Amino acid sequence: MSDRHSVPGGDRLRDSKDKQVGIRWPVALDQRLDDLVQRANDAGSNTNRRELIAALLLAADHDGDGLNDVVRTYRKAVVRDAPLAPDDHGADVLDFERHRPGPRTSA
């Protein structure tokens, strides 16, 4: 038996019932997410990690072949593929900011 959530279909997605998920991923991608949030905010979005991930998930290709391609690309990627800064792409060892768990605060 599975529990189900009832959510009105006309509600704004961003304001609808949410679910906390636990994700473990490479620190290089965590830094990439912070950098993407910063770029979105520099363009006027006033967003955060949670909202950007949700927006990217909503915009993601839902075709099985397309998803397969994305997963295969990820599996072949190396750490230096993750940073947005072009000067990091040739480095042998990369340093990433260390953050405590929880929401990020603006600097």
Summary of the structure (lengths in Angstrom):
residues: 107
radius of gyration: 16.7
end to end distance: 46.2
largest distance: 52.1
contacts: 169
relative contact order: 0.15
helix: 46%
strand: 0%
